[in-house]
């Protein structure tokens, strides 16, 4: 009994030691971390191969030859590494979750499948499966598109969660959808069924830590408006102020996460399988949508955005200022936001525009445009989702912004760069626009800059020349032009363009005759004229001098060191041909690959020479010592060859 127990303990210890050595060996050879499950499988296969070798060559021997031990160990490691290489190429590490994540993964997949089924039933009920967009330009085609759009809106409302928000985002994308769909999806901004009051009350009291009656003197159970993420209720504080209370829909976070997971998977599938998905970059659009929605789920982010925008707007004159509601951070949380109740109607409500003349609406549109440009160029804090449902028009003609979940932030350098791009864009100055844009983006090494400049010049002349009208397709075409030239559009620039593109539709809704190009060009001219005023020139010179002062202070010391080195004969020039880390990594990888390939070939040739040799001490009736060495070199050559193949396939997958 004691002997058997000792044998088991020794076998266990040997197995653990072998797995540790195998893990270290494979990580060194392949350069990747291997999971415990794969190591166990590799170890079992290696030991099985070695047992097969023993059964054929060792067990029949009358006396065991110690010279076979390195060969046996080599067989174990060769088979184990071969399995790991093949497994890594077929199923890369991370593709299959760890065993402890299998149950949560299965639950998530089950929930996702149920949601897929639910969405499919909703689509079938609304007649969206099968779906084919009617592109007939006739009246009958428009009627059919209106019917399809109404069905899509109903399906999105029934699906709820992130799909309602997705419909709201699509309602601003005139470059993607026909006008019938845009008009119908815009109704999602105000026609979302509210959550049950009992659920809302429970969430309120959980977040506030006390009853509703303790914080509010009155609270209207029927919401003023309901959106996909939350809803707004009218209330009165104990101190008497009338407020709007924005409450996140109970349980919406889990639903949104589930729907975003489905959206990202569908977007990835569409980009892989459809030409239009690749052209539009639907996967990137989906990721941007998901990031934006995550920010909107946290009302703490919105509270901080409101504070930043209120401070920025307080500095501006009325012609460039819009209203920001006061909010109450002391009784706000990540799921509840309490703010000033603003009297008026959103621009998406037809009644909001009835009491204002065309001239008043044109002035309001001009103020909204100038305010947005000032937010981007001067403040560095701008509202990025200015659709009609997010803007209230008060009775006195003042514009007040709502919903600060999507707000862009820019540092001073980015503000200056984006300002140069936008101002040159609105002036229609092809040369200045090209210079400003190319200074902002990173050009690939192989790009033909002369050809790109010519394309941008033609684009500006065509889309921003005399008689041109600005709409969201201008920004879409510009981004597409850059993408076709393999230029990555910076996210900051894309967000600023998205804000202006969304604003364009709102301005046309507010004042149909508003000429955004003319007004923006006027703003650009005012900016240039403002820059030549004495005070502005003094400020610019002062800023430049202040930025140069540190350099001026260091200049004498550097001149002294330079001249001292020249006098003492210590002046040298160091040149680093591979200063870029990427160049060094490339050279190192190539040298390693060539060295390992050479060694694999050399060991393979030496192995063949030893195997065909008849010399050397006789170890067994069928094996000589030279042949054993040959077999060991075969194993070593095979391991190195597997490493080369693994590196080659990994480089191909990376590219």
Secondary structure by P-SEA (a helix, b strand, c coil): caaaaaaaaaaaaaaaaaaaaaaaaaaaaccccccaaaaaaaaaaaaaaaaaaaaccccccccccccaaaaaaaaaaaaaaaaaaaaaaaccccccccccaaaaaaaaaaaaaaaaaaaaaaaaaaccccbbbbccccaaaaaaaaaaaaaaaaaaaaaccaaaaaaaaaccccccccaaaaaaaaacccccccccaaaaaaaaaaaacccccccccccccccccccccbbbbbbccccbbbbbbbbcccaaaaaaaaaaaaaaaaaaaaaaccaaaaaaaaaaaaaaaaaaaaaaacaaaaaaaaaaaaaaaaacccccbbbbbbbbcccccccbbbbccccccccccccccccccaaaaaaaaaaaaaaaaaaaccccccccccccccccccccbbbbbccccbbbbbcaaaaaaaaaaaaaaaaccaaaaaaaaaaacccccccaaaaaaaaaaaaaaacccccccccaaaaaaaaaaaaaacccccaaaaaaaaaaaaaaaaaaaacccccaaaaaaaaaaaaaaaaacaaaaaaaaaaaaaaaaaaaaaaaaaaaaaaaaaaaccbbbbbbccccaaaaaaaaaaaaaaaaaaaaaaaaaaaaaaaaccccccccccccaaaaaaaaaaaaaaaaaaaaaaaaaaaaaac
